[in-house]
């Protein structure tokens, strides 16, 4: 839940408490990497990613966020680089994973 809310302090505290209880290893490495990647995105990049994940085109995303198409392309480039993705299909699958709760 903290990941979806982008609540870094609460997420860090939760992870610290789990580690203190000896439950640090319950999260798979892929899930930890995904969390760190998601937290590295800016709020605007997150908005763009969610809209692309819903299937909107670049012009539609631009209209929804009141930004230029060029800005959407710029944000997508940053998202792809930060997340190690190669296109919209991978981004859609990546965004779908955000919506699924992670096991802690």
Phi, psi and omega per residue, in radians:
X1 nan -0.741 3.137
X2 -1.103 -0.603 3.117
X3 -1.112 -0.797 3.139
X4 -1.110 -0.560 3.133
X5 -1.505 -0.085 -3.098
X6 1.023 0.686 -3.121
X7 -1.637 1.363 -3.064
X8 -0.958 -0.826 -3.115
X9 -1.058 -0.716 -3.129
X10 -1.223 -0.665 3.110
X11 -1.111 -0.776 3.137
X12 -1.107 -0.741 -3.138
X13 -1.131 -0.728 3.118
X14 -1.088 -0.775 3.128
X15 -1.115 -0.661 3.108
X16 -1.115 -0.794 3.139
X17 -1.127 -0.686 3.098
X18 -1.117 -0.705 3.115
X19 -1.108 -0.701 3.130
X20 -1.133 -0.496 3.126
X21 -1.525 -0.001 -3.120
X22 1.406 0.297 -3.120
X23 -1.831 0.272 -3.085
X24 -1.049 -0.622 -3.058
X25 -1.420 0.087 -3.087
X26 -1.329 -0.317 -3.119
X27 -1.648 2.305 -3.125
X28 -1.220 2.623 -3.140
X29 -0.982 -0.640 3.132
X30 -1.109 -0.655 3.129
X31 -1.204 -0.701 3.100
X32 -1.111 -0.746 3.127
X33 -1.106 -0.705 3.135
X34 -1.109 -0.734 3.122
X35 -1.060 -0.809 -3.117
X36 -1.118 -0.669 3.119
X37 -1.153 -0.802 -3.133
X38 -1.079 -0.722 -3.134
X39 -1.204 -0.369 3.125
X40 -1.355 -0.298 -3.138
X41 -1.321 2.512 3.042
X42 -1.305 2.945 -3.139
X43 -1.115 -0.668 3.128
X44 -1.185 -0.709 3.089
X45 -1.092 -0.664 3.098
X46 -1.114 -0.745 3.110
X47 -1.080 -0.798 3.130
X48 -1.078 -0.785 -3.133
X49 -1.051 -0.765 -3.140
X50 -1.113 -0.721 -3.137
X51 -1.196 -0.697 3.067
X52 -1.144 -0.645 3.090
X53 -1.087 -0.497 3.084
X54 -1.383 -0.145 3.103
X55 1.771 0.152 3.136
X56 -1.297 2.573 3.084
X57 -1.425 2.952 3.118
X58 -1.003 -0.815 3.107
X59 -1.070 -0.642 3.120
X60 -1.185 -0.708 3.091
X61 -1.100 -0.766 3.137
X62 -1.039 -0.768 -3.141
X63 -1.159 -0.704 -3.124
X64 -1.124 -0.672 -3.068
X65 -1.718 0.003 -3.125
X66 1.002 0.792 3.065
X67 -2.246 2.983 -3.130
X68 -1.387 2.819 3.079
X69 -1.095 -0.626 3.137
X70 -1.098 -0.666 3.105
X71 -1.140 -0.669 3.095
X72 -1.088 -0.788 3.115
X73 -1.057 -0.716 3.120
X74 -1.076 -0.847 3.138
X75 -1.113 -0.707 3.102
X76 -1.079 -0.700 3.090
X77 -1.042 -0.745 3.102
X78 -1.139 -0.737 -3.140
X79 -1.079 -0.844 -3.138
X80 -1.033 -0.753 -3.117
X81 -1.158 -0.797 -3.098
X82 -1.189 -0.604 -3.063
X83 -1.698 -0.102 -3.127
X84 1.184 0.654 -3.112
X85 -1.795 2.760 -3.117
X86 -2.267 1.008 3.054
X87 2.255 3.011 -3.059
X88 -1.147 -0.655 -3.132
X89 -1.056 -0.806 3.122
X90 -1.147 -0.659 3.116
X91 -1.120 -0.719 3.110
X92 -1.062 -0.770 3.108
X93 -1.129 -0.674 3.128
X94 -1.104 -0.757 3.135
X95 -1.164 -0.643 3.085
X96 -1.046 -0.630 3.117
X97 -1.142 -0.554 3.099
X98 -1.053 -0.660 -3.061
X99 -1.293 -0.337 -3.140
X100 -1.519 2.332 3.136
X101 -1.157 2.495 3.095
X102 -1.632 2.546 3.116
X103 -1.388 2.221 3.122
X104 -1.937 nan nan
